[in-house]
Amino acid sequence: MEFYQARFAEFLAETGALFFAPGLKLKDGRPTPYFVNMGMFFSGRLSNRLGSFYADLIKKEVIDRGTGIDIVCGPSYKGSAIAVAAASALHASYGIDVGFCYDRKEAKTHGEASAKSDLFVGSRFFDGCNVFIVDDVLTTAATKLEIIEKIRAYAENEGIKINIVGLGIGVDREQTTAVYDGSGNIMLNVRGRDPVEEFKKKTQVPVYAIGSITEIADHLLKKGLKVKGKEVITSAELELLQGYLAVYGLVRGETRDEK
């Protein structure tokens, strides 16, 4: 792992944003041995640290590879806070000044937007601008697809070209999508599809993650990190995670080009 990725893993554990426990469930109803909640970063200090990891990711994986960024954009609601934090950290850490914006759930039609509805808050898109999208995790990719549709619709309506140069997420769950039966009920112990690959095929937008759940868990176990005197993850919990990914994770031996 890169230094910033290791620090990110420890940051998640130390703040309680990542935890391993029995009996947890995902929103779709599937069981999970762990949970990631980036809504835990609700202070200036925590937001600043979170943004620094996204800034490191953007600098290393995008800017250092020759692609400039003009605007960091996050889907509401968690993504909006991440976009602000990442843009601030890019300037604080690297002296790179970029704009930030996020989408509205409902278009603004008053004030400066009286003449036409406005779906975004923050920096204005312009012809030829490069936009990088940020969010916490990617499970179904629904919110990411929605904001990309909004950006592309805005570009078409304005008659401009907007380049979406990447999507950055905090944690790659390395997990497939949920599978439902004909009645719409969740099918347990069934492997679905790779949401990252589906997202990339639909949008032609590359995906980058600060860290994968297996990398993060391995690092935390090897470091023996404890929070309030309790191990963040035990060998037994790592085995549960590995068993879980054997059922719901990506096909073993499958490789994913995230660049």
MOWO-V372923 format. One record per run of one state. SS is the DSSP state (H for helix, E for strand, L for the rest). FROM is the first residue (numbers start at 0). TO is the last residue. If there is no record, write none. Layout:
# MOWO-V372923
ss=[SS;SS]
from=[FROM;FROM]
to=[TO;TO]
This chain:
# MOWO-V372923
ss=[L;H;L;E;L;E;L;H;L;H;L;H;L;E;L;H;L;E;L;H;L;E;L;E;L;H;L;E;L;E;L;E;L;E;L;E;H;L;E;H;L;E;L;E;L;H;E;L]
from=[0;2;15;17;25;30;36;37;40;43;61;62;65;70;74;77;94;98;108;110;113;117;122;128;137;141;158;161;172;174;176;179;180;185;186;193;194;203;206;212;223;225;227;229;231;234;248;249]
to=[1;14;16;24;29;35;36;39;42;60;61;64;69;73;76;93;97;107;109;112;116;121;127;136;140;157;160;171;173;175;178;179;184;185;192;193;202;205;211;222;224;226;228;230;233;247;248;258]
